Amino acid sequence: MNSNLSIVPKILFQNPAMSFQIARTFVNSIKTDIIDRNYYNGISKKLSLIYFRITPLCNLKCIMCGQRGDKGVLKGEYAKKEAKKIVPLDQYKNLIDEIAPDKPIFYMWGGEPFLYPDFMELSKYIVDKKCILSVNTNGTFLKKEAERIVKDKWNALFVSLDGFEDINDEIRGKGSYKRVIEGFKEINRQKKLQNSKFPHMGIVTTVSNKNYMHLDKLVSAVKDFDLSWHFINLGTYSNNKIIKDHTEFMKEKLDTETFCLDAYNTAYNEGIDGEVFSEILKKIHALKPGYPIVTVPAINPNKIGAYYSELKTIVRDKCRVPWSQCNIDYNGDVHFCADYPEYILGNIKNDKLYNILNNERSVKFRNTLKDTEHGLFPGCARCYQNMLFGHKVKGY
């Protein structure tokens, strides 16, 4: 299975400066893990990657989504109420001015980030500061905004697609597949019209028992859209035992009530046949679409079955995220974990980000994580961020 860094060669050929910044992010992440984690007693001195869950709103309702899916925590009237708390544009600009000199990667998601009222202006501001802008989107607004996206030279689009048309629409909503494909076409048309290499564009697929047997059809359908990558996210899943253990741990060690982990207790992992899926992945790679296809985590094919059936089995340990990354929520809250945001470090409306990242709560979180047996909390065994940046466990 390809590693995360396998996306770099194609981008290196097309855009050496961007490739260098991506590689630098991974290197800095490793350096802070080795140096800051071991020698600075809960302090971190380098920020490489910032996630912005910029809005709680979304125009789709994907069944497995931890926010708006079957058991999601940001749905309906609650999400609309929360949307009134979003950080205003000027406050984001002040934050970007603070941290842009370190050239972190800005990763924008939601909800659906295009539903943030000033999203296009904010995105341009980031690019103008010579920082990498990566946007994770459901793709349904790409056609409408394609001309400006290309003009403003966004760096990267991570577009969610979970299968060929009928499968994708069953998971994400009727008509969503066609809107994404129309968006791809218009982005590529604008890149030719404007003679631009930007944005680099790729797909993110979340694996569930609804789509895993049909992913080869998706790869065949999109291989001619000049993509730069395809991430196959094996999925964030949980169960009752993990939730119980995690809830008790967080209360005892960090005096924190948890509620988000149950959103991933969906059972969409159940029944996934690891041997069958492994063969499907081999078939996908044999298609040679011209860009890297990366599983997250990049896992031993013989262990795929265990990934889905033995959710407590650790395949990545010693999470390095709190030493080089952070997440900023739509209301300004800062936390280390994208999918489990209950432990709040501070709020950018009240303090500078770098002050927050090394305050007493942040130090306590890092030291508590470091002192656990595997460098993980009970709920971290299938966390997407840990799958991307955790240490690979021998055999997996």
Helices and strands as residue ranges (DSSP letters): G 4-7, H 8-14, H 16-34, H 36-39, E 49-53, H 76-82, G 83-85, H 89-99, G 100-102, E 105-109, G 113-115, H 119-128, E 132-137, H 142-151, E 156-160, H 165-172, H 176-193, E 200-206, G 212-214, H 215-222, E 229-233, H 240-254, G 261-264, H 274-286, E 293-296, G 301-303, H 304-309, E 316-317, H 321-324, E 325-328, E 333-335, E 346-347, H 353-357, H 360-371, G 378-380, H 384-389, E 391-392
